[in-house]
Amino acid sequence: MTVAEPLPAEPASVEPLPVEPGTSTYARFVVAGEREWDEVERRLGTMAKRGPAGLDHAALDGLAAAHRRVVADFAWARTAFPGTPAEARLRRIAFAGHQLLAARDAPLGERARAYVLDTFPRAFADTAPERAVALAVMVGAGLLGLVLGTLDEGAAAWFLGEDQLAGMRRGDMWTDHLTSVTPGGTLSGFIARNNMTVALVAWIGGIAGGLGSLYVLVLNGLMLGVIVAACVRFGTLDRLLAFVPAHGLLELYLISVAAGAGLKLASGLVVASPRPRAITAPEAARASLALATGTLPWFLLLGAIEGFVSPLDLPLILDVGIGAALLLLFFGATRLRRAS
């Protein structure tokens, strides 16, 4: 097969036709570029018929360089000579070249598979230090909340309000009436949306040097600790344990993971490194984004469980078993690797 001669990559790859004195600006523009436009159009036609194999590497490089000049000519024609034949022709050549020369995205299914099997697990592994810090902060805040709730009976009102606290003193738990007030489907959607919002705030909080992420961790840890202390005080811990484990084990861990993604984002912005911050910041941002977005589908699943399964009067061992199984399922998803 005969391969077309390459287009050189120099700025003036095709000599313009001579221009007579007194010719209009538009005519000068057309005469100056017409030979190269013809050549680019011809090479694009060859590529459209034969595919990239119709041109060798040098020819492709030359065509790409010439196409960039055509795009520049098109931009100028749109401004200086709109509605002219040259503007219409350059538009056609520019868009045809973009379709043939631009890199094509992989199919959506292939990209989703790559994310699930490679991108998310890799981001999970790469953020291990940040996730460990986030989990430690949440656990520490939970222990602090447990101490505060034990020392101060009214501490639960910080999170539940005085009415809910008064109900707990009477032995009334807010969890007893969730599905009687709101249908399970509506409740599931509300819970999933609320938890996703918390996770996204924990991640975006990394922009503020990680302070926002730490705030979410401390707030959720304190709330859990204070509520557990109040349930112990008022003898309702068994009912809390009958409601929380099926969804709560993974839910709390995912919030710490999202906050870990926020700390990863913060590390790229504020932590000193021998490498330029212009490189480390985008790398950290990509890893944190991959990790944070990977938590969101799990909140949909947990919302359904909290709306339909957690309100059921299941044995404690079954509730804990469901929660543990979900944790193991999540950890299994983070360990998968695409074969290289």
MARVEX-855968 format. One line per field, with one value per residue: chain; x, y, z of N, C-alpha, C, CB in turn. Coordinates in steps of 0.2 Angstrom, whole numbers. Glycine has a CB too. Layout:
BEGIN
fifi: [A|...]
n.xx: [X|...]
n.yy: [Y|...]
n.zz: [Z|...]
ca.xx: [X|...]
ca.yy: [Y|...]
ca.zz: [Z|...]
c.xx: [X|...]
c.yy: [Y|...]
c.zz: [Z|...]
cb.xx: [X|...]
cb.yy: [Y|...]
cb.zz: [Z|...]
END
This chain:
BEGIN
fifi: [A|A|A|A|A|A|A|A|A|A|A|A|A|A|A|A|A|A|A|A|A|A|A|A|A|A|A|A|A|A|A|A|A|A|A|A|A|A|A|A|A|A|A|A|A|A|A|A|A|A|A|A|A|A|A|A|A|A|A|A|A|A|A|A|A|A|A|A|A|A|A|A|A|A|A|A|A|A|A|A|A|A|A|A|A|A|A|A|A|A|A|A|A|A|A|A|A|A|A|A|A|A|A|A|A|A|A|A|A|A|A|A|A|A|A|A|A|A|A|A|A|A|A|A|A|A|A|A|A|A|A|A|A|A|A|A|A|A|A|A|A|A|A|A|A|A|A|A|A|A|A|A|A|A|A|A|A|A|A|A|A|A|A|A|A|A|A|A|A|A|A|A|A|A|A|A|A|A|A|A|A|A|A|A|A|A|A|A|A|A|A|A|A|A|A|A|A|A|A|A|A|A|A|A|A|A|A|A|A|A|A|A|A|A|A|A|A|A|A|A|A|A|A|A|A|A|A|A|A|A|A|A|A|A|A|A|A|A|A|A|A|A|A|A|A|A|A|A|A|A|A|A|A|A|A|A|A|A|A|A|A|A|A|A|A|A|A|A|A|A|A|A|A|A|A|A|A|A|A|A|A|A|A|A|A|A|A|A|A|A|A|A|A|A|A|A|A|A|A|A|A|A|A|A|A|A|A|A|A|A|A|A|A|A|A|A|A|A|A|A|A|A|A|A|A|A|A|A|A|A|A|A|A|A|A|A|A|A|A|A]
n.xx: [4|3|10|4|13|22|15|25|30|33|29|25|20|15|18|12|1|6|1|-8|-4|-15|-26|-40|-42|-48|-47|-33|-31|-38|-30|-18|-19|-25|-19|-14|-25|-32|-23|-23|-37|-37|-28|-35|-46|-40|-37|-49|-54|-45|-41|-31|-20|-17|-9|8|18|25|18|6|10|13|1|-7|-1|-3|-17|-19|-16|-25|-36|-33|-34|-48|-53|-49|-56|-69|-70|-66|-71|-85|-98|-93|-88|-75|-75|-85|-79|-67|-73|-79|-67|-60|-68|-70|-57|-55|-63|-57|-44|-44|-42|-52|-64|-65|-78|-93|-96|-84|-76|-83|-81|-67|-65|-71|-64|-51|-47|-54|-51|-37|-36|-41|-31|-20|-23|-21|-14|-21|-34|-33|-29|-41|-51|-46|-47|-62|-65|-59|-66|-78|-76|-73|-86|-93|-88|-92|-106|-109|-105|-113|-130|-138|-131|-134|-145|-138|-137|-149|-160|-171|-184|-183|-174|-181|-191|-183|-180|-192|-192|-194|-189|-183|-181|-191|-202|-200|-203|-217|-221|-215|-215|-206|-199|-198|-191|-179|-174|-172|-163|-152|-149|-145|-134|-125|-123|-117|-105|-100|-97|-88|-77|-75|-72|-58|-53|-51|-39|-41|-48|-62|-65|-60|-69|-81|-79|-76|-88|-98|-92|-93|-107|-112|-105|-111|-125|-125|-121|-132|-142|-137|-138|-152|-157|-160|-151|-152|-162|-156|-146|-153|-157|-146|-134|-135|-135|-127|-113|-105|-109|-104|-91|-89|-91|-79|-70|-73|-70|-56|-53|-54|-44|-33|-34|-32|-18|-11|-12|-6|4|22|33|46|43|36|22|12|12|9|-3|-13|-12|-16|-28|-35|-34|-41|-54|-58|-59|-69|-80|-82|-88|-101|-112|-113|-120|-132|-137|-136|-145|-157|-157|-157|-170|-179|-174|-167|-177|-185|-189|-177|-166|-152|-140|-142|-143|-131|-123|-128|-123|-109|-107|-109|-98|-88|-90|-88|-75|-70|-73|-63|-52|-50|-42|-38|-32|-16]
n.yy: [-6|11|24|40|55|63|78|92|98|111|129|135|125|124|132|149|155|167|184|197|215|226|217|212|211|199|191|190|182|170|166|165|154|143|133|125|121|114|103|98|94|84|75|71|65|54|48|46|36|25|24|27|19|22|33|36|38|50|57|58|66|78|81|83|95|103|103|110|123|125|126|137|147|145|150|164|167|166|177|188|186|182|170|169|159|154|154|144|133|131|128|116|108|109|103|90|86|86|75|64|65|67|60|46|43|29|16|19|8|1|11|12|-1|-1|9|3|-9|-5|9|14|4|7|20|19|11|20|30|26|31|43|39|31|41|48|39|36|49|50|39|43|55|49|42|53|59|49|50|63|63|54|61|72|73|81|82|75|82|92|86|79|87|95|89|76|71|72|63|51|50|46|33|32|29|38|30|21|25|28|22|22|35|40|33|18|18|32|36|30|36|49|47|42|52|62|56|55|69|72|65|71|84|81|77|88|97|96|106|117|115|103|105|106|93|87|93|87|73|74|79|69|58|63|65|51|45|53|50|36|36|42|33|22|28|29|17|12|6|-7|-6|4|-3|-13|-6|1|-7|-15|-6|4|1|1|13|23|20|23|37|41|36|45|57|54|55|69|73|68|76|89|86|87|100|107|100|100|95|87|87|97|108|110|98|88|92|91|77|72|77|70|57|58|62|50|41|47|48|34|30|34|26|16|22|23|10|8|17|11|-1|5|10|0|-12|-10|-5|-16|-29|-37|-51|-47|-53|-55|-43|-37|-46|-43|-30|-33|-41|-32|-23|-32|-35|-22|-20|-31|-26|-16|-22|-28|-30|-25|-36|-34]
n.zz: [0|-4|5|10|7|21|30|33|50|52|54|42|31|19|4|2|-11|-23|-20|-28|-28|-20|-18|-9|10|14|2|2|14|10|-1|5|14|7|0|10|16|7|6|19|20|10|16|27|21|16|28|33|24|25|38|53|49|36|35|39|54|54|44|51|62|55|49|61|66|55|55|67|64|54|63|70|59|57|68|67|55|59|67|59|46|46|40|27|13|15|29|32|26|33|45|43|39|51|61|56|56|70|74|68|73|87|103|108|120|131|130|140|149|150|156|168|173|174|184|195|197|197|198|210|221|220|224|237|243|242|250|263|275|278|279|291|300|300|305|317|323|323|331|343|346|348|360|368|368|374|387|390|389|399|411|410|410|402|390|378|373|365|353|350|354|366|367|362|371|383|380|380|393|398|393|379|363|348|337|337|330|317|304|306|305|293|277|272|260|257|268|266|255|260|270|263|255|265|271|260|258|270|269|257|262|271|263|254|264|265|257|265|271|278|289|288|286|298|307|303|307|321|325|321|329|342|343|342|353|364|363|365|378|384|381|389|402|403|401|388|379|373|364|355|350|344|333|326|322|309|298|303|306|294|289|297|296|282|282|289|279|268|274|276|262|261|269|262|251|257|260|248|246|257|264|264|252|242|229|216|221|211|205|215|221|211|209|222|223|213|218|230|225|218|228|237|229|227|238|238|231|241|251|246|246|260|265|260|268|281|280|278|284|297|306|309|321|324|329|339|336|322|317|319|312|299|297|299|288|277|279|277|263|258|260|253|240|239|238|226|210|194|181|175]
ca.xx: [0|7|8|5|19|20|15|30|27|35|23|23|21|14|20|6|1|7|-5|-7|-5|-22|-31|-43|-39|-51|-44|-26|-32|-39|-24|-12|-20|-29|-15|-13|-32|-33|-19|-26|-43|-35|-25|-41|-50|-36|-37|-56|-55|-40|-40|-24|-14|-16|-3|13|19|28|12|1|12|12|-6|-9|2|-7|-24|-19|-15|-32|-41|-32|-37|-55|-55|-49|-61|-76|-70|-65|-75|-91|-103|-90|-86|-69|-76|-89|-75|-63|-77|-79|-61|-58|-72|-68|-50|-56|-66|-52|-37|-44|-42|-59|-65|-67|-86|-95|-96|-77|-73|-85|-77|-60|-66|-73|-59|-44|-46|-56|-46|-30|-36|-41|-24|-15|-25|-21|-12|-26|-40|-31|-30|-48|-54|-43|-51|-69|-65|-57|-71|-83|-74|-74|-93|-96|-87|-96|-113|-109|-104|-118|-136|-141|-126|-138|-149|-135|-138|-156|-165|-174|-190|-181|-171|-187|-194|-178|-181|-198|-191|-196|-184|-185|-181|-197|-208|-197|-207|-224|-222|-213|-214|-199|-196|-197|-186|-173|-171|-170|-157|-146|-147|-142|-128|-121|-121|-112|-99|-97|-95|-82|-72|-74|-69|-51|-50|-49|-33|-43|-52|-69|-65|-60|-75|-87|-77|-77|-96|-101|-90|-96|-114|-112|-103|-116|-131|-124|-120|-138|-145|-135|-141|-160|-159|-163|-146|-154|-166|-152|-142|-157|-158|-140|-128|-136|-133|-122|-106|-102|-111|-99|-84|-89|-90|-72|-67|-74|-66|-49|-52|-53|-37|-29|-35|-28|-11|-8|-12|-3|10|28|36|52|40|32|15|9|11|7|-10|-18|-12|-20|-35|-38|-35|-47|-60|-59|-61|-75|-86|-83|-92|-108|-116|-114|-125|-139|-138|-137|-152|-162|-156|-160|-177|-183|-172|-166|-183|-188|-187|-173|-161|-146|-134|-143|-142|-123|-121|-129|-118|-102|-107|-108|-91|-83|-92|-85|-67|-68|-73|-57|-46|-50|-37|-38|-26|-12]
ca.yy: [0|17|29|47|59|67|85|94|101|118|133|136|119|124|139|152|157|174|189|203|221|229|212|213|207|192|187|188|177|164|164|163|147|138|127|120|119|108|97|95|91|78|70|69|61|48|45|43|30|20|24|29|15|25|38|34|42|57|60|60|72|84|82|86|101|107|104|115|129|126|128|144|150|145|155|170|168|167|184|193|185|177|169|168|152|152|152|138|127|130|125|109|104|109|98|83|84|84|69|59|65|68|53|44|40|22|16|20|2|-1|15|10|-7|1|12|-2|-14|-3|16|15|1|10|26|17|9|26|35|22|35|48|35|29|47|50|34|38|55|49|35|47|59|45|41|59|60|45|53|69|60|50|66|77|70|85|83|72|88|95|83|76|92|94|85|69|69|71|56|46|50|42|27|33|30|40|25|16|28|30|20|23|42|40|26|15|21|39|37|27|41|55|45|41|59|65|53|57|76|72|62|76|89|78|77|95|100|96|112|121|112|97|107|104|85|85|95|82|68|76|80|63|54|66|63|44|44|56|46|29|37|43|26|18|31|29|10|10|4|-13|-4|7|-9|-17|-2|3|-11|-17|0|9|0|3|20|27|19|27|44|42|36|51|62|53|58|76|74|67|83|94|85|89|107|110|96|101|89|89|88|104|107|109|91|84|94|87|70|71|78|64|51|60|62|43|38|50|46|27|29|36|21|12|25|21|3|8|20|5|-5|8|12|-6|-18|-8|-4|-23|-32|-43|-53|-43|-56|-55|-36|-37|-50|-39|-25|-36|-43|-26|-21|-37|-33|-16|-22|-35|-22|-12|-27|-31|-27|-27|-39|-29]
ca.zz: [0|-4|11|8|10|27|30|38|55|52|54|35|28|11|2|-1|-18|-23|-20|-32|-24|-20|-16|-2|15|14|-3|4|19|7|-5|10|17|3|-2|16|18|2|8|25|18|6|20|31|17|16|34|34|20|27|45|54|45|29|36|44|60|52|41|56|66|51|49|67|66|50|58|73|60|51|68|71|54|57|74|64|50|63|69|54|40|47|35|21|11|19|36|32|24|38|50|41|40|58|65|53|59|77|74|66|76|94|106|109|126|131|131|147|153|151|161|175|175|176|190|201|198|198|201|217|225|220|228|244|245|242|255|270|281|279|282|298|304|300|309|324|326|324|337|349|347|351|367|372|368|379|394|392|390|406|416|410|407|396|384|373|370|360|346|349|356|373|367|361|377|388|378|382|400|398|389|372|358|342|332|337|326|311|299|307|303|286|273|271|253|258|273|263|251|264|274|259|253|271|272|255|260|276|266|252|266|274|258|252|269|264|254|270|275|281|295|287|287|305|310|302|311|328|326|321|334|348|343|344|360|369|362|368|385|386|381|395|407|403|400|381|375|369|358|350|347|339|327|323|319|302|294|306|306|287|288|301|293|276|284|290|273|265|278|274|256|262|272|256|247|261|260|242|246|263|266|261|248|238|222|216|223|205|203|221|222|207|211|228|221|209|222|235|221|216|235|239|224|228|244|237|230|247|255|243|249|267|266|260|274|287|280|278|288|304|310|310|327|322|335|339|332|315|315|319|306|292|297|298|281|273|280|273|256|256|260|247|234|239|237|219|206|187|179|171]
c.xx: [4|5|9|11|17|19|20|26|29|29|21|24|20|15|13|6|3|1|-3|-8|-12|-27|-34|-41|-42|-48|-37|-26|-33|-33|-19|-13|-23|-25|-15|-20|-33|-29|-21|-33|-42|-32|-31|-45|-47|-37|-44|-57|-51|-39|-33|-18|-13|-11|2|14|21|22|7|3|11|5|-9|-7|-2|-14|-24|-19|-22|-37|-40|-35|-45|-57|-54|-54|-68|-76|-70|-69|-81|-95|-100|-89|-80|-71|-80|-84|-70|-67|-77|-73|-59|-62|-71|-61|-51|-58|-61|-46|-38|-45|-50|-59|-67|-75|-87|-94|-89|-74|-76|-82|-70|-60|-67|-67|-52|-43|-48|-52|-39|-30|-37|-35|-19|-17|-25|-19|-18|-32|-39|-32|-37|-52|-52|-47|-58|-69|-64|-63|-77|-82|-75|-82|-96|-94|-91|-103|-114|-109|-110|-124|-139|-136|-130|-142|-145|-136|-146|-161|-168|-180|-188|-177|-176|-190|-189|-179|-187|-197|-193|-190|-187|-185|-187|-202|-206|-202|-215|-226|-220|-212|-207|-195|-194|-191|-179|-170|-168|-163|-151|-144|-143|-135|-123|-119|-116|-105|-96|-94|-88|-76|-70|-71|-61|-48|-48|-43|-35|-47|-59|-70|-65|-66|-81|-85|-78|-85|-99|-99|-93|-103|-115|-111|-108|-122|-130|-124|-128|-143|-143|-138|-149|-162|-162|-157|-148|-158|-162|-148|-146|-158|-152|-136|-129|-134|-127|-115|-103|-104|-106|-92|-83|-88|-82|-68|-67|-70|-58|-48|-51|-46|-32|-29|-31|-20|-8|-8|-7|4|16|30|41|49|36|25|10|7|7|-1|-14|-18|-16|-27|-39|-39|-41|-54|-63|-62|-68|-81|-87|-87|-100|-113|-118|-119|-132|-141|-140|-143|-157|-162|-159|-167|-181|-181|-171|-172|-186|-185|-183|-168|-155|-140|-135|-142|-134|-120|-122|-124|-111|-101|-106|-101|-87|-84|-88|-77|-65|-68|-66|-51|-45|-45|-38|-32|-23|-9]
c.yy: [6|22|36|50|63|75|87|98|108|123|135|130|119|132|142|154|165|179|195|209|223|224|213|209|200|188|185|182|170|162|161|156|142|132|122|117|113|102|94|91|84|73|67|64|54|44|42|37|24|19|27|26|18|31|35|39|49|61|62|66|78|86|86|93|106|109|110|122|131|129|135|149|151|150|162|172|169|174|189|192|180|177|169|161|150|150|145|132|126|126|117|105|104|103|91|81|82|77|63|59|65|61|52|41|33|22|16|14|0|4|14|4|-5|5|7|-7|-12|4|17|11|4|16|24|15|15|31|32|27|40|45|33|35|49|45|35|44|54|44|39|52|56|44|47|61|55|47|59|67|57|56|71|74|74|86|80|77|92|93|81|82|90|89|78|67|68|64|50|45|45|35|26|34|33|35|20|19|30|28|21|31|43|34|24|18|28|40|35|33|47|53|45|48|63|63|55|65|76|70|67|82|87|78|84|99|100|102|117|118|106|99|105|97|83|87|89|75|69|76|74|58|57|64|56|43|47|52|39|30|38|37|22|21|29|22|8|8|-2|-11|0|2|-13|-13|-1|-1|-13|-12|4|8|2|10|24|26|23|34|45|41|42|57|61|55|65|77|73|74|88|93|87|97|110|107|98|94|91|90|94|103|107|102|87|86|91|80|68|72|73|58|52|59|55|40|41|48|38|26|30|31|16|15|24|14|4|12|15|1|-2|10|6|-12|-16|-8|-11|-25|-38|-45|-49|-46|-56|-48|-35|-41|-47|-34|-27|-38|-38|-23|-25|-36|-27|-17|-26|-31|-17|-16|-29|-27|-30|-30|-34|-33]
c.zz: [0|1|8|11|16|26|35|44|56|51|47|31|21|9|-1|-8|-18|-23|-23|-27|-25|-19|-9|3|15|8|-1|9|15|3|-1|13|13|1|4|17|13|4|14|24|14|11|25|27|17|22|36|30|23|34|46|51|38|29|41|50|59|49|46|60|62|50|55|68|61|52|63|69|57|57|70|65|54|63|71|59|53|65|64|48|41|41|28|19|14|26|37|30|30|44|49|42|47|62|62|56|66|78|73|70|84|97|108|116|126|132|139|152|154|156|168|177|178|183|196|202|199|201|208|222|226|225|235|247|246|247|262|275|283|282|289|302|305|305|316|327|327|331|344|351|350|358|371|373|374|386|395|393|397|412|416|406|401|390|378|369|365|353|345|351|363|372|366|368|383|386|380|389|402|395|382|368|351|336|332|333|319|305|300|305|296|283|272|265|254|263|270|259|255|268|269|257|259|272|267|256|265|273|261|256|269|269|256|257|269|261|259|275|279|287|294|288|294|309|309|306|318|329|326|327|341|349|345|351|365|369|366|376|388|386|387|401|408|401|393|376|370|363|353|347|342|333|323|319|311|297|297|306|299|286|291|298|286|277|285|284|269|268|276|267|256|265|266|252|250|260|254|242|251|265|261|258|244|230|222|218|217|203|209|222|218|208|217|227|218|213|227|231|220|223|237|235|225|234|243|236|236|251|253|246|257|269|265|266|280|287|280|283|296|308|312|317|326|328|334|335|324|313|314|313|299|292|296|290|276|273|276|265|254|255|255|241|234|238|230|215|199|185|174|165]
cb.xx: [-5|6|13|-2|22|25|8|35|29|40|25|26|17|6|25|4|-6|11|-6|-12|0|-23|-27|-51|-41|-59|-44|-23|-38|-45|-22|-11|-25|-32|-8|-10|-37|-30|-11|-27|-47|-30|-20|-45|-51|-29|-35|-61|-53|-34|-41|-23|-17|-23|-6|20|24|34|9|0|20|15|-10|-7|9|-7|-27|-13|-10|-35|-40|-24|-35|-57|-50|-42|-62|-76|-64|-58|-70|-94|-107|-83|-85|-64|-81|-94|-71|-60|-84|-82|-55|-59|-80|-68|-45|-60|-72|-50|-34|-50|-38|-62|-70|-64|-88|-102|-99|-73|-75|-93|-77|-57|-71|-79|-59|-41|-51|-64|-45|-28|-42|-46|-21|-15|-32|-17|-6|-28|-41|-24|-26|-52|-52|-36|-50|-72|-61|-51|-74|-84|-67|-71|-96|-92|-79|-96|-115|-103|-98|-116|-141|-142|-120|-142|-152|-127|-134|-157|-170|-176|-194|-176|-166|-192|-195|-171|-181|-204|-194|-202|-180|-181|-175|-200|-211|-190|-206|-226|-217|-206|-218|-199|-200|-203|-188|-174|-176|-175|-158|-148|-153|-146|-128|-125|-128|-114|-100|-102|-100|-82|-75|-81|-71|-49|-56|-55|-30|-37|-51|-71|-60|-53|-78|-87|-69|-74|-99|-100|-82|-95|-117|-108|-97|-117|-133|-117|-116|-142|-144|-127|-140|-163|-164|-166|-140|-158|-172|-147|-139|-164|-161|-136|-128|-144|-138|-124|-105|-105|-118|-99|-83|-95|-94|-70|-69|-82|-67|-48|-58|-59|-36|-31|-42|-30|-10|-13|-19|-7|8|33|30|57|36|33|13|12|18|11|-10|-16|-5|-17|-36|-33|-29|-46|-60|-53|-55|-75|-84|-77|-90|-108|-114|-108|-123|-139|-132|-131|-153|-161|-149|-156|-178|-183|-165|-162|-188|-186|-193|-168|-160|-143|-134|-150|-145|-120|-125|-136|-118|-101|-113|-113|-89|-85|-99|-86|-65|-74|-79|-56|-46|-57|-30|-40|-28|-7]
cb.yy: [0|21|27|51|64|66|88|99|97|120|140|143|113|122|139|158|156|176|190|204|226|232|205|212|210|193|191|194|179|165|170|168|148|142|129|124|124|110|99|100|95|79|73|75|63|49|50|49|31|21|17|29|8|28|45|33|39|56|55|54|71|82|76|82|102|104|98|115|129|120|124|146|147|138|154|171|162|162|185|193|182|179|175|172|152|157|158|138|129|136|128|108|108|116|99|84|89|89|68|60|71|72|53|39|44|18|9|22|-4|0|22|9|-12|5|17|-6|-19|-2|21|13|-6|11|30|10|4|29|38|17|39|52|29|26|53|50|27|38|61|45|29|51|63|39|38|65|59|38|55|74|56|45|70|83|70|92|79|66|92|95|77|71|93|100|87|69|75|77|56|47|57|45|22|38|24|46|20|16|33|28|13|22|47|44|26|8|20|43|32|21|44|56|38|37|63|64|46|57|80|68|56|78|91|71|73|98|98|90|115|123|117|94|115|106|82|89|101|80|66|82|85|59|55|73|64|40|47|63|45|26|43|49|23|18|39|33|8|17|2|-17|1|12|-13|-18|4|7|-18|-19|4|10|-8|-1|22|25|12|25|46|36|30|53|62|45|56|79|70|61|85|94|77|87|110|111|89|104|85|84|82|106|113|113|87|85|102|88|67|76|85|62|50|67|66|40|39|58|48|24|33|41|16|11|33|21|-2|12|26|1|-8|15|15|-9|-21|-2|0|-28|-33|-42|-60|-41|-63|-57|-31|-39|-57|-37|-21|-42|-47|-21|-21|-44|-33|-10|-25|-40|-17|-8|-32|-30|-29|-21|-45|-26]
cb.zz: [6|-11|17|10|4|33|32|34|62|47|57|32|31|10|-4|4|-21|-30|-12|-37|-26|-26|-17|-3|22|12|-10|7|24|2|-9|15|23|-4|-4|22|17|-5|9|31|13|1|24|34|10|14|40|32|13|23|48|62|45|27|38|40|65|47|36|61|67|44|47|73|64|43|61|77|55|48|74|72|47|59|80|61|46|69|74|51|34|53|35|21|3|19|39|26|18|41|51|33|36|62|64|45|58|81|70|59|74|96|113|104|130|136|129|148|149|144|159|174|170|171|190|199|192|191|197|218|223|213|226|244|241|235|254|269|280|273|278|298|301|293|307|324|320|318|337|347|341|347|368|368|362|378|394|386|385|407|415|405|413|399|385|375|376|361|345|354|351|376|361|356|380|387|370|380|404|395|393|371|357|340|334|344|330|309|297|314|307|286|267|271|248|260|279|259|246|269|277|252|251|277|273|248|262|281|262|247|271|277|251|250|276|260|250|275|279|284|296|281|283|308|307|295|310|330|321|315|335|349|336|339|362|367|355|366|387|381|375|395|407|398|405|378|379|374|360|354|352|343|329|328|322|301|292|313|306|281|290|308|291|272|289|295|269|264|285|274|251|267|278|252|246|268|261|236|248|269|266|265|244|237|220|209|227|200|202|227|222|199|212|234|217|203|226|238|215|214|240|240|217|228|250|232|224|250|255|236|248|271|260|253|276|288|273|271|285|303|307|305|332|316|335|346|334|314|320|326|306|292|304|303|279|275|287|275|255|261|267|246|234|246|242|216|208|183|175|175]
END
